[in-house]
Amino acid sequence: MPYDVVMSQKWIAGIGVALLVSAAFAAQFNGKASSKFVKELDPMPAVTFADKTGVTYISARQVAQLFNHHVEYDRSTKTLTLGDDQFACDKTLFNGSTLIPLRKLIDCGATLDTETEPGKVFVTTTEGQFEVVPGQKIIDIDQSKQLLTGYQGGLEVIKTKVSTGRSGHRTPNGDFKTGPYKSKIHYSRLYDNAPMPYSIQVVGNVFLHGYSSVPSYPASHGCIRVPNGRYSATKYLYNWAEKGVDVKIHGSWTPKKRR
């Protein structure tokens, strides 16, 4: 074979190898660049519920802002409208702020990554990437204000008035955990078999439970009365808090002086 033909074939082969190497390098670089230069957004707080195991919820309003969608919630039908999509919405914060299941973000065009870091969820949108963080739950009971506040991470999930133990039956201060006893209906063995709906044990015979009369001062035999009725705070609390949730009880009630 002529020398010039051989050299031409080698030159062409060399160009082909160079192009393949360049293409592989470019693909590798672009892959790294796409993951490296995705804008990192602030983590989004999330909420979980004891009665919805395995489902993580995030704020529908935050999702609407992220995707520039209109959001509207119909309380009577429990229907959420997000942009052009409409679907059933069974969870809200206690103040009425709507929540959306995390998986619904896929319908909005987002991608969910649960494999890169086990135990963590990352959401990628056209705006960037953020981590969804269901924080630790805590129930804070302030006896000086007769007020219960439930937090998950830094998010306030529920706030409601309560009535703790009156003089002679003081509710103990301290750090406790919910459980081990928890029941939708419990009957007091100490006080005439009185019904205690949505009971959550705090310590010993001290329970969080629903009650029809919840004045703005201590009135119970030591339990923490939580309002029961329409838009029931006690039912919401029961459905949100699992066994083992931290409970912090603090403060002391000071009766208001009569003028």
N, C-alpha and C positions, 0 to 999 in steps of 0.2 A: 504494500500500500504506500502511495506517495507520502513523503514526509509532511507536506503542507496539509494534506487531508487528515493525517493523524493528529497534528497539532490543533487543527480546527475542532476535531471531535473532543480533544482534551479541554480546549478552551470553553466549549459549549457545556461540557459536563461540569467544569468548575463553576461556571456561572449558575448552573442549575442548583448545585450544592449551596452556593452562597445565598441564592434566593430562598431556598428552603430554611437555611439557618436564620436568615433575616426574618422570615415569616414566623418561625417558631419563637424567636426572641421578641418580636413585636406582640405576638399573642400573649406571651408570658408577661411582658411589660404592661400591656393594656389591662390584663386581668388584675395585676397588682395595683395598677393605678386606679381602676374602678373601685376596688375595695379600700384602697388607702385614702382616696380623696372624696369618699362619700361624707357629706357633712354630718357631723355628730350633733344630734339634737338633745335637749334635756330629757332625762328619764321621765316616763309618764307613770304616775302612781296608779295602782290598780286595786280592785276590791274583789274579795272572794266571799262566798257565803256557805255556811254549814249545810244548808239544804240544797246546794247546787255543787256537789263535789266535782272537781275537775274543770269547772268553768271559771274563767277569769274575766272580769268586767273592767271597762275603762269609761271615762267620761265621754258621753255622746257630744257634748259641747266642744270639748277639746278636739275630738275627731273632726267635727264640722269645721273648726277653725283651721285644722291641719290641711284638710282637703278643699277648703273654701266652699263648703256645702251649707245649704240651709238646713236647720234642724227644727223639728216640731214634734211634741209629744201629746197624744190624746189620752188623758188619764182614764176616761170612761171606757175606752176600748183597749187601753194599754198597747197602743200602736205608735211606733216611732217612725217618723218620716225623715230620712237623711238624704238630701239631694233629691234624686229621682227614685230612690229605693224606699220601700215601705215594708216594715216587718214587725212582728210581735216583740214587745219589750216587757219583760217580767220583773225587772229589777231597777230600783232607783236608790239614791241616797235617801236618808229619812226626810231630808228637807225637800224632796221632790225632784232633785237634779237627776236627769236620766242617765242610765248606764247602758253600755252596749257590749255584747260578748266580743272578746278579742278576735275571735275567728271571723267576725263580720267585716273586719278590715280588708280581708281578701276580696270581698265584693266591691270594695272601694278602690281596688287596684294595688293594694299593698302586698308585700311578701313577708312571710313570717319565718324566722330562722330559730329553730329550737335545738339544732345539732352542733353549732360552732362551740358553744359553751354549755355543757349539760346543766340543767336546772335554771337556765336563763332563756328569756325570749327577746329576740331583737326584731324590730319591725322596720322595713325599708320602704320608703315612699319616694316620690319625685322630689320631695323637700329635703330628704336626708334619712338618717337612721337613728332610732332611739330604742332604749331598753324599756320594757314594761316591768314594773317593779311592784309586786304585791307585798307590802310591808308587814311588819309584825303587828298583831292586834293587841290592843290594850283597852280596858274599861276603867275609866277614871271616875270616882265618886267623891264629890266634894260635899261633906256634910255641913260645912258652914254656909253653903249656898243651896243645899238640897238639889244638887244637879249631877246628872250622869252624862258623860261624854265618851263615846266610843271612837277610837282612832284605828286606822290601819296605815302604818307608816306615818307620814305627816298629814294624811288625809282625814278630815273629820267625817265620819260615816253617820253617826247618830248623836243627837243632843236632846235630852229630855229632862223634865223635872222628875224628882223622885221624893219619897218620904221614907226616912230611915227610922231607927228605933228611938222611941220616946224615953223620957227619964225613967230609970229603973230597968230599962230594956235596951240600953245603948247598943248600937251597931258598932262592932269593934273596928278600929283603924288598923291598917297594916297592908302588907302585900300578899295576895292570895292568887289562886288560879281557879277557873271555873271547873266544876265537877268534883268528884266523878259522877255525881247524880245529876241527871237532866231529864225532864219529862214535860210533855205538853200539858198534862194535868196531874197535879199532885194534891193530896189531902193531908192537912196538918194533923199529926197525932198528938200534938200538944194543945191545940186550941179547937176543940169540938169538931174535928174533921173538916175544918174550913177549907174550901177549894182554893188552890194556888195555881192558876193557869200559867203556862209557859215558865215553869220553874227551872232555875239554874242554881245549883248549889255553889256557894262561895266558900264557906267554912262552917263545919258542924251543922247546926240547925239554922244557919243564916243563909237565906236564899234571895236571889233576885226573882221576883214573880209579879204577875199582873194583879191589879186591884182596881176596883171601881172608884174608890175614894183615895185620891192622892193629893192631900193638902200641901201647902208650901212650907210646912214645918214637920218635924219628926212626930210620927203618930203610930208607928208599928210596934210589934213586940220584939223587934230586933232585925227583922228582914228588911229588904229594900223594896218598897212598893214602887212599881212602874205602871204608868197609865195603861189601862186596858179598855178597848173599845174600838170605834172606827179609826182607821189609820193607826192601829195599835202600836205603841212604842214597844211594849213587851213582846209582842209577836215578832216584830222586826228584829229586836235584839236577839231573841231566841233563834231565829233563822240565820242570823249573821254569825253568832259566836259559837265556836266549837268548844268541846271540853279542852281544858288546858290553856285557855286564854288568860293572860295576866289581868288581875284586878287590883287596883290601887285605891284604898279607901283612906281618906284623910280629912282633917279639919274637925271643927267642933261647932255645933249650933249654938248661937247666942240669941236668946229671945229678944225681940224688939221691945224697948221700953215704952210703956204706955204714957201718953202725954196727959 
